[in-house]
Amino acid sequence: MALDFAAGCLGGAAGVLVGHPFDTVKVRLQVQNVDRPLYRGTYHCFQSIIRQESMLGLYKGIGSPMMGLTFINAIVFGVQGNAMRKLGRDTPLNQFLAGASAGTIQCVICCPMELAKTRMQLQGTGEKKSKRKLYKNSLDCLVRIYNKEGIRGINRGMVTTLLRETPGFGVYFLAYDMWTRYLGCEPDDPYMIPKLLFAGGMSGIASWISTYPVDVIKSRLQADGVGGVHQYSGIMDCVRQSLKKEGWRVFTRGLTSTLLRAFPVNATTFATVTLFLLYMREGEECSIQDSEVQSGQLQPQTQPTSM
């Protein structure tokens, strides 16, 4: 179990490093003012951030997901593994239920982490060197929000996070199970690793597509209040205002960068974890479950057989 946990954390860190620039672009596109848009699309957003803020601009807010990674993986490992053990049979439905339960529980860490990430990503938009930084880092961001708004403040967007993570993790685990069964991933298959990478990437894409509209609302609610101006009174008010101003296409803002991010992030996570486990268990007879990772929208997870 400890080895799987270490592998998951290592793979997760690699996934964050690869995918964070795409996540920054996604958030910028999701929350930009429709009346005065800064970016015309995904490529223009990438181009503008690099030109105006340097390459480091794409990595704003990375400290938050890095800090929360270990805790999130620990929660998901335990909950998903125990849920599968309690459910007894390895069926597609049980994979969905186990994933959904894991997604629900890890929101306790995920929501504050993504709040800090979002605020940091929006800080100094369009500036190569921010003239006035409101937050020094992700931890300072959470402390300042807590001092000003209390527990409710650092859990801003919790309901939408639950609405995204619960079905999102369920869809991911279900899709991954179906893809691995369809591709016939066997330990002695010379193409096992490419098949696992493909299965993980496609499962991540399926998960994001299934819950993306909720993610747009979550990002807007968590970004609301930056600069001291609150635009939305709640979830339904955010949905109403967004639809009224921008139409249904608002729920696809940033989707391109999200899907571009989903595949390489999951592929990187799978490669890292698989190679780590194969190296550490050299000489042992490992089943396919010993070297898999269950990997979601924004944090990767594994499903070790020891649970």
BELRAGI-V294357 format. One record per helix or strand of 2 or more residues. SS is the DSSP state (~ for helix, > for strand). FROM is the first residue (numbers start at 1). LEN is the number of residues. Records with the same first field share a line. If there is no record, write none. Layout:
# BELRAGI-V294357
SS = FROM-LEN, FROM-LEN
This chain:
# BELRAGI-V294357
~ = 2-30, 42-12, 55-5, 62-26, 92-14, 107-16, 138-17, 158-26, 192-32, 226-3, 235-12, 248-5, 255-26, 288-4
> = 294-2, 300-2
